[in-house]
């Protein structure tokens, strides 16, 4: 259920493109914009989460790595994440 409202101003050219694309996809301009925002910012959040996970792995296995890997510490760190 949609509960929040935002007012966004577009140029005439951009608005016409949005409306045309929405019509070709049998959806509304609002739904098209909502999906675009969700995809854009959920991707950025996923990338940030992956970056943090990589940093955590590298923390437990610095490069260049010499010696044994402490797999137990690596697994436990992954569980905490």
C-alpha positions in Angstrom: 0.0 0.0 0.0 1.3 3.4 -1.0 1.3 5.8 2.0 3.8 8.5 1.1 3.6 11.2 -1.5 6.3 13.2 -3.3 6.0 16.0 -5.9 8.6 15.9 -8.7 8.9 18.4 -11.5 10.1 17.2 -14.9 10.9 19.0 -18.0 8.3 18.7 -20.8 10.7 16.5 -22.8 11.4 14.1 -20.0 7.8 13.9 -19.0 6.8 13.0 -22.5 9.4 10.2 -22.6 8.1 8.8 -19.3 4.5 8.9 -20.4 5.4 7.2 -23.7 7.4 4.5 -22.1 4.8 3.9 -19.4 2.1 3.5 -22.2 4.3 1.0 -24.0 4.6 -1.0 -20.8 0.9 -0.8 -20.0 1.6 0.9 -16.7 1.3 4.4 -15.2 4.0 7.1 -15.2 4.0 7.0 -11.4 4.6 3.2 -11.3 7.4 3.6 -13.8 9.1 6.2 -11.7 8.7 4.2 -8.5 10.2 1.2 -10.1 13.1 3.2 -11.5 13.9 4.7 -8.1 13.6 1.4 -6.3 15.9 -0.4 -8.8 18.5 2.4 -8.7 18.8 2.8 -5.0 18.3 -0.9 -4.0 21.3 -1.7 -6.4 23.4 0.9 -4.7 22.5 -0.5 -1.3 23.4 -4.0 -2.5 26.7 -2.8 -3.8 27.5 -1.1 -0.5 26.6 -4.3 1.4 28.9 -6.3 -0.9 31.7 -3.8 -0.4 31.4 -4.1 3.3 31.4 -7.9 3.1 34.5 -7.8 1.0 36.3 -5.5 3.5 35.4 -7.9 6.3 36.9 -10.9 4.4 40.0 -8.9 3.6 40.3 -7.9 7.2 40.6 -11.6 8.1 42.8 -12.4 5.1 45.0 -9.5 4.2 46.9 -9.5 0.9 49.5 -10.6 0.2 48.6 -13.6 2.3 51.3 -15.9 3.7 50.6 -18.8 6.0 47.4 -20.5 7.1 43.9 -19.1 6.7 41.9 -18.9 10.0 38.7 -20.4 8.5 37.0 -20.4 11.8 37.5 -16.7 12.3 36.4 -16.0 8.7 33.2 -18.1 9.0 32.3 -16.5 12.4 32.9 -13.0 10.9 30.6 -13.9 8.0 27.9 -15.0 10.5 28.1 -11.7 12.4 27.6 -9.8 9.2 
